[in-house]
C-alpha cells in the first residue's frame, strides 16, 4: 500500500516534505522502529482516544505510554482509549495497527508529546506495516505547530 491515500492527499495539499522508509513487515510502531533501525524515541505513534465530545489522537514516542491523566488535565476532558472498531472506521484506508500519527489528515484533533520536539527527525507509520514516513524536526514542528502539546507520556 505504501502511504495511505488520505495521508498522501494531506501531505501533497500541504506541500509537506518527507522521506519514505521501507522496512521488513512489523505489527507495532515499536517493532517498526526496530525493523527500520530507527531509535524508538524518534518513532511517533498515534493513540486514538475518545470521550463524550468525540475523538482525539495523542502522538507520543513509540517507547513511551500515553499519560491519560496529563491529557485529561491539559484538555479539561475525560478521555479513554478508543475501541478498535472505531479506529478501523476512522482509518479505513490503513492496515489495522498501522495508524499514521497525523490525526489532522483524518480531521481528528491532535495533542503531541514534547519529547518528540527534542529529536532531529521524526518517523511514523504510513498506513501499512512496511513503510514509515520520515520528517525533519522543522517539518514535524511545522505540521504540529498549532496543535496542543505537553508532557503527555511516561
C-alpha positions as MATLAB code, in Angstrom:
seq = 'XXXXXXXXXXXXXXXXXXXXXXXXXXXXXXXXXXXXXXXXXXXXXXXXXXXXXXXXXXXXXXXXXXXXXXXXXXXXXXXXXXXXXXXXXXXXXXXXXXXXXXXXXXXXXXXXXXXXXXXXXXXXXXXXXXXXXXXXXXXXXXXXXXXXXXXXXX';
ca = [
       0.000    0.000    0.000;
       2.783    2.439    0.882;
       1.279    5.780    2.010;
      -2.462    5.702    2.717;
      -4.472    7.725    0.163;
      -5.883   10.102    2.816;
      -2.439   10.758    4.241;
      -0.913   11.202    0.770;
      -3.566   13.795   -0.104;
      -2.862   15.677    3.169;
       0.902   15.683    2.558;
       0.510   16.804   -1.060;
      -2.033   19.519   -0.244;
       0.273   20.954    2.428;
       3.402   20.507    0.293;
       4.931   18.696    3.283;
       8.374   17.219    2.607;
       9.083   13.680    3.823;
      11.116   10.590    3.066;
       9.534    7.161    2.724;
      11.436    4.393    4.520;
      10.684    0.765    3.612;
      11.281   -1.897    6.276;
      10.513   -5.569    6.902;
       6.926   -6.270    7.967;
       6.269   -5.263   11.589;
       2.990   -5.163   13.543;
       3.504   -2.272   16.009;
       5.148    1.136   15.884;
       7.858   -0.041   18.271;
       8.596   -3.147   16.184;
       8.539   -0.981   13.032;
      11.185    1.263   14.587;
      13.312   -1.790   15.350;
      12.808   -3.239   11.848;
      13.737    0.109   10.246;
      16.743    0.633   12.580;
      15.196    3.833   13.928;
      15.589    4.862   17.585;
      12.242    4.198   19.303;
      12.211    7.696   20.812;
      12.087    9.118   17.244;
       9.166    6.919   16.194;
       5.846    8.670   16.820;
       2.803    6.535   17.460;
      -0.738    7.797   17.266;
      -3.060    6.625   20.019;
      -6.739    7.305   19.364;
      -8.712    8.488   22.384;
     -12.425    9.110   22.864;
     -14.745   10.991   25.176;
     -18.366   12.193   25.011;
     -17.373   15.011   22.623;
     -15.562   12.801   20.111;
     -12.115   11.554   19.207;
      -8.603   12.886   19.723;
      -5.196   11.493   18.813;
      -2.304   11.552   21.256;
       1.064   11.413   19.474;
       3.859   10.041   21.658;
       7.231    8.310   21.138;
       6.826    4.588   20.490;
       8.876    3.670   23.563;
       6.546    5.602   25.890;
       2.950    5.236   27.068;
       0.189    7.818   26.870;
      -0.437    9.594   30.184;
      -4.239    9.931   30.121;
      -4.239   11.884   33.379;
      -1.928   14.541   31.879;
      -4.007   14.766   28.687;
      -7.295   14.980   30.575;
      -5.904   17.703   32.846;
      -4.492   19.722   29.932;
      -7.575   19.384   27.722;
     -10.173   19.664   30.501;
     -11.864   16.488   29.288;
     -12.031   12.823   30.285;
     -10.588   10.624   27.538;
     -10.195    6.867   27.382;
      -8.709    4.696   24.632;
     -10.969    4.357   21.584;
     -12.329    0.945   20.664;
     -10.524   -0.903   17.856;
     -13.733   -0.925   15.790;
     -13.784    2.902   15.920;
     -10.130    3.116   14.912;
     -10.805    0.781   12.000;
     -13.647    3.025   10.789;
     -11.697    6.279   11.270;
      -8.612    4.937    9.462;
     -10.366    2.741    6.894;
      -7.592    3.216    4.314;
      -4.891    1.979    6.724;
      -3.989   -1.525    7.811;
      -5.038   -2.425   11.348;
      -2.345   -1.282   13.761;
      -0.600    0.999   11.244;
      -2.316    4.278   12.090;
      -0.348    7.369   10.968;
       0.424    9.807   13.806;
      -1.121   12.668   11.814;
      -4.710   12.670   13.012;
      -5.247   16.030   11.337;
      -5.098   14.266    7.943;
      -8.248   12.439    9.083;
      -9.892   15.511   10.694;
      -9.093   14.233   14.174;
      -7.755   16.746   16.724;
      -4.190   16.025   17.869;
      -2.184   16.557   21.046;
       1.511   15.700   20.870;
       4.271   14.914   23.328;
       7.104   17.421   23.824;
       9.676   14.599   23.833;
       9.270   14.405   20.035;
      10.418   18.020   19.624;
      13.858   17.134   21.009;
      14.698   14.706   18.212;
      16.463   15.629   14.933;
      13.804   13.806   12.920;
      10.514   12.004   13.445;
       9.224    8.762   11.935;
       5.682    7.400   11.829;
       3.554    4.729   10.217;
       2.458    5.498    6.654;
      -0.679    3.347    6.854;
       0.712   -0.134    6.285;
       3.175   -2.380    8.117;
       6.184   -1.871    5.852;
       6.556    1.878    5.280;
       7.446    4.788    7.517;
       7.325    8.499    6.874;
      10.364   10.475    8.000;
      10.093   14.203    8.723;
      12.857   16.598    9.692;
      12.458   18.213   13.100;
      11.474   21.531   11.497;
       8.853   19.864    9.284;
       7.402   17.916   12.214;
       7.160   21.096   14.303;
       5.577   22.949   11.377;
       2.928   20.240   10.869;
       2.179   20.234   14.620;
       2.654   23.985   15.195;
      -0.941   24.848   16.052;
      -1.694   21.628   17.924;
      -1.695   21.446   21.732;
       1.329   19.718   23.230;
       2.982   18.930   26.527;
       4.493   16.138   28.584;
       1.749   13.611   27.876;
       3.663   10.348   28.153;
       5.645    8.323   30.659;
];
